[in-house]
Amino acid sequence: MRSRPVVAIDGPAGAGKSTVARGLSARLGYALVDTGALYRSVALAARRAGIDWDDADGVTAVAERLVASRSLSLVPDAAKGVRVLMDGADVSDDIRVADMSMGASRVSAFAGVRAALLDLQRIAGENGGVVLEGRDIGTVVFPDAEAKFFLTATPEVRARRRYDELVARGQAVDYAETLEEVKTRDRKDTMRDISPLRQADDAVVIDSTHRTVDQVVEEMARRVLSLGLGSK
């Protein structure tokens, strides 16, 4: 039995998983693993290599190379929560553009890519005291996680959050297009054959539509601490 819990946060794009996971990890003193960043990195590496995101064999080879060569890693960062290093360079900002969100959804549909990154995720959290966020943490990566949450919000609110985030980074985006991208990704993530997005049976559902980040973080922290497995 782990002395500290694994905290799994799943949910659709734009629900606030990354922001909440960052706040929760800081609140509990836990490590943070942004699994979505790993898939975004594979999408970025594939693009840089001239490999189409629909090329299952090509994209899988990219993911396997990154893992085998230990060229992909998540590094704790006081400001960002985590920085993403790939092939010796910091790609934390490069993977956060709107296009990489769709790229992550497409490459994550391939069994080979998910298999390549699965062990990386499990190794990062196997000892507990970690917050992992993604699409299948509580159902596939850590089905035995001691604390599971499914964070959601309406598509309109999720699109607005994504839009505001991208605008703040200086990117030229359109809200209507962003909303359609969110709905498209929802369809792809929930209908794919491999590890589709779904709520774990034992996950606590938290709707963040009308709640602040701090409110969500505090509810999650309260539930995790109630397990009595320690916060440090």
N, C-alpha and C positions, 0 to 999 in steps of 0.2 A: 504493500500500500504506500502511495506517495505521501510524504509528510506535508506537502503543500499541493493544492489542487491545480489541475489544468482547467483553464477557463476558455470555453469555446464560444465564439460569437459569430453566428452565421446570419445571412440576410441578403436581400437584393441590393443591386447597385444604388448608391446614393442614400442609403438608409442612415449613414453616419457611422458605420462600423469602424473605420480607421480612426476617426476623431475620438469616438467613445473608447475604443481599445487603448489608444494612447493615454487618455485620461485615467482609465481604470488601472492600467499597468503602473502609472505613477502613483495613484491613490493607494494601491496595495503593495508597492515596492516589488512588482513582478517584472520579469522580462517580457518584451513585446515581440511577437512574430506576425508580420503582415504578409500573409500568404498570397494575397492578391498581387502584391508587389513582385512576387516570384514569377507569376504568370505574365504580368506586364513586361517583366525583364526578358522572358523568353520571346514574347512578341517583338520587342525591340531588337533583340539579337537576330531574330529571323529576318526582320526588315533590313537590318544593316548587312546581312549576308545575302540579300537579294532573294530570299526564300518566301514564297507566297504563304500567307497564313492558312490557306486551305490545303496546303501540301502536307499531309499527315506525316509521311516518312521524313520529309525534310525538316519540319518543325520538331519532330521527336528527336531527330539526330542533334539538333541545336540544344535541346533541353538536356539530353544525355551528355553532351560535351561539357556543358556548363557545370553539371554536377560532378562528372568524373574528374574534371580538371580543377575542381574546387574554385571555379571562377565566379561563382555567384554566392553572395553572402549578405546578411543583414547585420548592421552594426548599430548598437544603441547610440542614440543621439539625444542630448538634453533638450534641444529645441524642437526637433522633428519627431522625436520618439524613436525613429529608426532611419538609418541611411542605407541605401542599396548600392552595393559595390558589384560591378560586373566587368570582368576582364581588366581589373586593376583601376577602373575609373568609377567615379561617383555618378550614377545615373538616376539619382533620386528625383530630379526635376524632369528628366527626359521621359520617364515612364508615366508621368502624371498628366500628359496632354490628352485631349479628348480621344484622339485616334487610338491611343494605346489601351483605352478602356474597352473598345470594341475588339481590338486585337487580342486582349487577354481572354475575352469571352470565346473567341474563335479557337485559339490554340488550346484552351483548357478543355475543349470538347474531345480532344484526342486521348485515348487510353494510354498511349506511350508517353505523352507529356505528363499526365497525371501520375503515372507510375514512377517516372524519373524524379519528380519532385516530392513524392510521398515520403520516402525515407528521410529526405532533408527536413521536412516539416516535423516528422515524428522524433527525430534525433534532437531537434531544437526544443521540444517540449516534454520529452520523456520523463524528466525528473520532477516535473511540476513547477509551481511558482512561475507560471507563464500564462500570458493572455494571447490566444491565437484568434485571428479573424479571417473569415473567408466565406466560401459557399458550402463546403462540405466538412467542416471541422468536426462538428458533433455527430455526423452520420458516417463518415468514412475515415478521416484522419485520426480522430480520437473519440471513437464511439463510447469509450469508457471515461470520458472527461467527467470530473466531479461536478462541474458547473457548466451548464449549457444555456445559451440565450439565443433567441431568434429575434433580431432587431429589424423592424420594418417601418414603413411610412407610406403615405399615398404616393403614387407616381408623380403627381404634380409637385408635391413638396420635395421629393427626391430630385426631380429635374431642376427645380429652383435652386437647391443647394449646390448641385453640380455646376449649374450655370454661374452662380455667384463665385464659386471656387475658381473656375476657369477665368472669369473676368478679372478676379483679384490677381491672377498670375499674368495678366496682360494679354490673354488670348482672345481673339475675335470669335465669338460664338453667338448663336441665335437661340433664344429660349425654346421656340417651337421645335427646332431641330433637336435640341437637347432632350426635350420631352419624348420625342419619337425615338431617339436613340435609347433612352431608358426603357421604354416599352418594348423595343426590339430586343434589347439585352435580356429583359425579363423573360420573354418568350423563349429565347435561345437557352438561357440558363435553366429554365424549368422543364424544357422539353427534350434536352439532349439525352442521349442514351447512357453516357458515362457520367456517373456521379452528379445527377441533376440537383439543382437547388431545391431543397425541401426542408421543412422543419423537423428536427428530431422529435420523436415521440415524447421524450422527457425534457425537452427544452422549455424554458420560460419565455413566452412571447412578450416583447416590449414594443409598443407602438410609439415612435418618437415624433409623430406628426405634430403634436401640440406640446411637446416637451423640450426643455433645453438640454444641452449636452450634460451640464452639471447634474440635472435631475436624473437623467438616465444613468450616469456614472454612479451616483449615490445609491440608486436602487440596486444596481448590480453589485456594488461593493458590499452593501448590507447583506445581500443573499449569499455572497461568497464567504464573508466573515462568519455568517451563521453556521457554516459547515464545521467551524471549530478546528480547522487544519492549520491555522497560522497565517499571518500576513507578511512576514519577513523571512 
